[in-house]
Every structure is written in C-alpha cells, then in structure tokens.
Amino acid sequence: MTKRKDFGNSEVAAVFDSCPKQAKAKLLFLRQLIFDVASQTDGVGELEETLKWGQPSYLTTASKSGSLIRIGQIKSQAGKYAMYFHCQTTLVDTFKEMYRGKFEFAGNRSIIFSAANDVPVKELRHCISMALTYHLDKKAKSSYSKADDRAAS
C-alpha cells in the first residue's frame, strides 16, 4: 500500500472519527485500498471522496469510468462492516460468480466483512478495480457488440 491518503473532506473524516477504534481501522484499510487500486488502474483517474447516505463514498467523477463504492459499519451486526456497490449494476452478481466462498454477500449490493477475519486483499482489489472501471468495461463491450453486428451484416 502507498502512503495513507489525507482527508480532503472534513465531513468524511468526521464519520471515520466517530467509529469505534476497531471498526475505524478496518474501514480506513478499505479506504486506502480503494485509493491504491484507483491509482494503479488505467482510466480511473482521481477519485472524489464524499458522503452518500451518511457513508464514505468514492466516485470516479473526473473520468466517469466507474460505479460508486461506499463503505461503512453494519450497525445492526456487531463486528461487521461492508463495501457497497450500486444495486442496479451487475457487479455483485459477477463477484459472486468469481469469488463465492471468499466473501459474504448481501443481495446484489454489498460484500460483508467480519472484524474477526482477514480480508482477501487480492480478490477484493480485483472487485474494486471492476467497480472503478464498470462504465469503461460496458462501453468496450458495447463497441465490440456494434462491431460484431456490422461484421455480421
């Protein structure tokens, strides 16, 4: 991991500061992983860090390459926290196909983590990369499909 990213948004920093110590450490780890993956993934560019639904959220505002990622505690389940993805994407369904048994999922919107367990970092990096390039991948598939249609005519 690279050097810890400073907070540019005081409201986001306040959310992290309000978390219990163990949850804060786990969420800061996810935050740094998101920034690290973004900086190492072609086409993503700078991330915007903001709050959505009261949770730290990461958007590819400049490049529009990806889909929103949020992170937060699961307040109704002690020791659990999650990474959330837009429920109208195919991201979580794809993650389930690729990494069933590696992650716990909640519906079509999140990967659930337990504070007591290690995060499968390699696999999570891949999931984050797929979310941050979701729109790039859709555009590429769309252009391939159009080219295939033209070739078939």
Short mmCIF file of the C-alpha atoms (twelve columns), coordinates in Angstrom:
data_MODEL
# 
_entry.id   MODEL 
# 
loop_
_atom_site.group_PDB 
_atom_site.id 
_atom_site.type_symbol 
_atom_site.label_atom_id 
_atom_site.label_alt_id 
_atom_site.label_comp_id 
_atom_site.label_asym_id 
_atom_site.label_seq_id 
_atom_site.Cartn_x 
_atom_site.Cartn_y 
_atom_site.Cartn_z 
_atom_site.pdbx_PDB_model_num 
ATOM 1   C CA . MET A 1   0.000   0.000   0.000   1 
ATOM 2   C CA . THR A 2   1.045   3.519   -0.676  1 
ATOM 3   C CA . LYS A 3   1.194   6.371   1.824   1 
ATOM 4   C CA . ARG A 4   -2.125  6.957   3.571   1 
ATOM 5   C CA . LYS A 5   -4.306  9.402   1.678   1 
ATOM 6   C CA . ASP A 6   -5.180  12.546  3.619   1 
ATOM 7   C CA . PHE A 7   -8.803  13.567  4.007   1 
ATOM 8   C CA . GLY A 8   -9.895  16.367  1.712   1 
ATOM 9   C CA . ASN A 9   -13.424 16.320  3.098   1 
ATOM 10  C CA . SER A 10  -13.878 17.124  6.806   1 
ATOM 11  C CA . GLU A 11  -17.359 15.523  6.882   1 
ATOM 12  C CA . VAL A 12  -15.894 12.217  5.701   1 
ATOM 13  C CA . ALA A 13  -13.096 12.487  8.273   1 
ATOM 14  C CA . ALA A 14  -15.709 13.067  10.987  1 
ATOM 15  C CA . VAL A 15  -17.529 9.850   10.034  1 
ATOM 16  C CA . PHE A 16  -14.320 7.854   10.384  1 
ATOM 17  C CA . ASP A 17  -13.507 9.595   13.675  1 
ATOM 18  C CA . SER A 18  -16.924 8.680   15.075  1 
ATOM 19  C CA . CYS A 19  -16.344 4.938   14.515  1 
ATOM 20  C CA . PRO A 20  -15.195 2.645   17.315  1 
ATOM 21  C CA . LYS A 21  -11.415 2.048   17.161  1 
ATOM 22  C CA . GLN A 22  -11.524 -1.444  15.595  1 
ATOM 23  C CA . ALA A 23  -14.170 -0.505  13.003  1 
ATOM 24  C CA . LYS A 24  -12.281 2.681   12.153  1 
ATOM 25  C CA . ALA A 25  -9.086  0.718   11.458  1 
ATOM 26  C CA . LYS A 26  -10.933 -1.754  9.206   1 
ATOM 27  C CA . LEU A 27  -12.734 0.998   7.293   1 
ATOM 28  C CA . LEU A 28  -9.541  3.033   6.882   1 
ATOM 29  C CA . PHE A 29  -7.924  -0.084  5.421   1 
ATOM 30  C CA . LEU A 30  -10.751 -0.380  2.846   1 
ATOM 31  C CA . ARG A 31  -10.489 3.343   2.095   1 
ATOM 32  C CA . GLN A 32  -6.764  3.126   1.428   1 
ATOM 33  C CA . LEU A 33  -7.246  0.014   -0.705  1 
ATOM 34  C CA . ILE A 34  -9.801  1.870   -2.870  1 
ATOM 35  C CA . PHE A 35  -7.382  4.770   -3.406  1 
ATOM 36  C CA . ASP A 36  -4.476  2.393   -4.100  1 
ATOM 37  C CA . VAL A 37  -6.458  0.426   -6.692  1 
ATOM 38  C CA . ALA A 38  -7.693  3.645   -8.328  1 
ATOM 39  C CA . SER A 39  -4.140  4.981   -8.660  1 
ATOM 40  C CA . GLN A 40  -2.961  1.716   -10.238 1 
ATOM 41  C CA . THR A 41  -5.872  1.211   -12.660 1 
ATOM 42  C CA . ASP A 42  -5.770  2.730   -16.135 1 
ATOM 43  C CA . GLY A 43  -8.607  5.095   -16.979 1 
ATOM 44  C CA . VAL A 44  -9.823  5.722   -13.427 1 
ATOM 45  C CA . GLY A 45  -8.082  8.952   -12.529 1 
ATOM 46  C CA . GLU A 46  -8.656  10.967  -9.371  1 
ATOM 47  C CA . LEU A 47  -11.426 9.821   -7.017  1 
ATOM 48  C CA . GLU A 48  -13.925 12.080  -5.314  1 
ATOM 49  C CA . GLU A 49  -14.428 11.198  -1.649  1 
ATOM 50  C CA . THR A 50  -17.756 12.343  -0.247  1 
ATOM 51  C CA . LEU A 51  -20.675 11.150  1.874   1 
ATOM 52  C CA . LYS A 52  -23.654 9.339   0.377   1 
ATOM 53  C CA . TRP A 53  -26.320 8.104   2.749   1 
ATOM 54  C CA . GLY A 54  -24.000 9.108   5.586   1 
ATOM 55  C CA . GLN A 55  -21.239 6.751   4.453   1 
ATOM 56  C CA . PRO A 56  -17.821 7.443   2.927   1 
ATOM 57  C CA . SER A 57  -18.270 7.121   -0.829  1 
ATOM 58  C CA . TYR A 58  -15.858 7.020   -3.727  1 
ATOM 59  C CA . LEU A 59  -16.753 8.243   -7.198  1 
ATOM 60  C CA . THR A 60  -14.881 8.470   -10.465 1 
ATOM 61  C CA . THR A 61  -16.258 11.975  -11.052 1 
ATOM 62  C CA . ALA A 62  -13.431 13.161  -13.310 1 
ATOM 63  C CA . SER A 63  -13.200 10.126  -15.608 1 
ATOM 64  C CA . LYS A 64  -16.731 8.743   -15.134 1 
ATOM 65  C CA . SER A 65  -15.074 5.350   -15.553 1 
ATOM 66  C CA . GLY A 66  -16.758 3.544   -12.709 1 
ATOM 67  C CA . SER A 67  -19.607 2.982   -10.360 1 
ATOM 68  C CA . LEU A 68  -19.966 4.366   -6.837  1 
ATOM 69  C CA . ILE A 69  -18.341 2.440   -3.971  1 
ATOM 70  C CA . ARG A 70  -19.399 3.087   -0.353  1 
ATOM 71  C CA . ILE A 71  -18.010 1.675   2.877   1 
ATOM 72  C CA . GLY A 72  -19.450 1.542   6.361   1 
ATOM 73  C CA . GLN A 73  -20.205 -0.323  9.533   1 
ATOM 74  C CA . ILE A 74  -23.253 -2.539  9.714   1 
ATOM 75  C CA . LYS A 75  -24.713 -1.074  12.862  1 
ATOM 76  C CA . SER A 76  -27.235 -3.896  13.338  1 
ATOM 77  C CA . GLN A 77  -24.464 -6.535  13.309  1 
ATOM 78  C CA . ALA A 78  -21.634 -6.085  15.786  1 
ATOM 79  C CA . GLY A 79  -18.177 -6.550  14.274  1 
ATOM 80  C CA . LYS A 80  -19.465 -6.419  10.684  1 
ATOM 81  C CA . TYR A 81  -18.719 -3.834  8.035   1 
ATOM 82  C CA . ALA A 82  -19.303 -3.681  4.296   1 
ATOM 83  C CA . MET A 83  -18.326 -2.385  0.908   1 
ATOM 84  C CA . TYR A 84  -21.423 -1.351  -1.034  1 
ATOM 85  C CA . PHE A 85  -21.917 -1.178  -4.790  1 
ATOM 86  C CA . HIS A 86  -24.719 0.260   -6.898  1 
ATOM 87  C CA . CYS A 87  -27.525 -2.314  -6.827  1 
ATOM 88  C CA . GLN A 88  -28.537 -1.689  -10.449 1 
ATOM 89  C CA . THR A 89  -25.175 -2.898  -11.744 1 
ATOM 90  C CA . THR A 90  -24.132 -6.495  -12.328 1 
ATOM 91  C CA . LEU A 91  -21.069 -6.052  -10.116 1 
ATOM 92  C CA . VAL A 92  -22.063 -8.082  -7.049  1 
ATOM 93  C CA . ASP A 93  -23.519 -10.883 -9.196  1 
ATOM 94  C CA . THR A 94  -20.185 -11.030 -11.032 1 
ATOM 95  C CA . PHE A 95  -18.270 -11.041 -7.734  1 
ATOM 96  C CA . LYS A 96  -20.456 -13.922 -6.510  1 
ATOM 97  C CA . GLU A 97  -19.628 -15.970 -9.611  1 
ATOM 98  C CA . MET A 98  -15.917 -15.288 -9.291  1 
ATOM 99  C CA . TYR A 99  -15.418 -15.347 -5.529  1 
ATOM 100 C CA . ARG A 100 -18.147 -17.466 -3.955  1 
ATOM 101 C CA . GLY A 101 -16.677 -18.843 -0.754  1 
ATOM 102 C CA . LYS A 102 -14.146 -15.996 -0.457  1 
ATOM 103 C CA . PHE A 103 -16.673 -13.318 0.529   1 
ATOM 104 C CA . GLU A 104 -20.009 -12.998 2.273   1 
ATOM 105 C CA . PHE A 105 -22.528 -11.105 0.147   1 
ATOM 106 C CA . ALA A 106 -25.755 -9.265  0.933   1 
ATOM 107 C CA . GLY A 107 -28.129 -9.352  -2.004  1 
ATOM 108 C CA . ASN A 108 -26.882 -7.545  -5.098  1 
ATOM 109 C CA . ARG A 109 -25.363 -4.619  -3.263  1 
ATOM 110 C CA . SER A 110 -22.546 -5.486  -0.877  1 
ATOM 111 C CA . ILE A 111 -19.630 -7.550  0.305   1 
ATOM 112 C CA . ILE A 112 -19.778 -8.118  4.059   1 
ATOM 113 C CA . PHE A 113 -16.670 -8.395  6.218   1 
ATOM 114 C CA . SER A 114 -16.189 -9.540  9.792   1 
ATOM 115 C CA . ALA A 115 -13.724 -7.705  12.014  1 
ATOM 116 C CA . ALA A 116 -12.556 -11.104 13.257  1 
ATOM 117 C CA . ASN A 117 -11.433 -12.276 9.794   1 
ATOM 118 C CA . ASP A 118 -8.726  -11.181 7.380   1 
ATOM 119 C CA . VAL A 119 -9.836  -9.528  4.153   1 
ATOM 120 C CA . PRO A 120 -8.911  -11.475 0.995   1 
ATOM 121 C CA . VAL A 121 -6.990  -8.498  -0.390  1 
ATOM 122 C CA . LYS A 122 -6.062  -9.832  -3.840  1 
ATOM 123 C CA . GLU A 123 -9.653  -10.728 -4.637  1 
ATOM 124 C CA . LEU A 124 -11.031 -7.501  -3.153  1 
ATOM 125 C CA . ARG A 125 -8.573  -5.439  -5.204  1 
ATOM 126 C CA . HIS A 126 -9.994  -7.114  -8.313  1 
ATOM 127 C CA . CYS A 127 -13.580 -6.331  -7.238  1 
ATOM 128 C CA . ILE A 128 -12.683 -2.684  -6.565  1 
ATOM 129 C CA . SER A 129 -10.966 -2.430  -9.959  1 
ATOM 130 C CA . MET A 130 -14.046 -3.841  -11.678 1 
ATOM 131 C CA . ALA A 131 -16.275 -1.285  -9.924  1 
ATOM 132 C CA . LEU A 132 -13.946 1.622   -10.725 1 
ATOM 133 C CA . THR A 133 -13.917 0.650   -14.431 1 
ATOM 134 C CA . TYR A 134 -17.528 -0.543  -14.701 1 
ATOM 135 C CA . HIS A 135 -18.558 2.092   -17.262 1 
ATOM 136 C CA . LEU A 136 -15.353 1.700   -19.272 1 
ATOM 137 C CA . ASP A 137 -15.981 -2.040  -19.479 1 
ATOM 138 C CA . LYS A 138 -19.611 -1.500  -20.526 1 
ATOM 139 C CA . LYS A 139 -18.527 0.935   -23.279 1 
ATOM 140 C CA . ALA A 140 -15.912 -1.538  -24.530 1 
ATOM 141 C CA . LYS A 141 -18.444 -4.379  -24.620 1 
ATOM 142 C CA . SER A 142 -20.946 -2.133  -26.390 1 
ATOM 143 C CA . SER A 143 -18.446 -1.128  -29.083 1 
ATOM 144 C CA . TYR A 144 -17.441 -4.783  -29.600 1 
ATOM 145 C CA . SER A 145 -21.093 -5.720  -29.933 1 
ATOM 146 C CA . LYS A 146 -21.698 -2.977  -32.544 1 
ATOM 147 C CA . ALA A 147 -18.620 -4.092  -34.481 1 
ATOM 148 C CA . ASP A 148 -19.862 -7.704  -34.378 1 
ATOM 149 C CA . ASP A 149 -23.278 -6.567  -35.669 1 
ATOM 150 C CA . ARG A 150 -21.656 -4.675  -38.562 1 
ATOM 151 C CA . ALA A 151 -19.468 -7.662  -39.416 1 
ATOM 152 C CA . ALA A 152 -22.470 -9.996  -39.423 1 
ATOM 153 C CA . SER A 153 -24.431 -7.831  -41.916 1 
# 
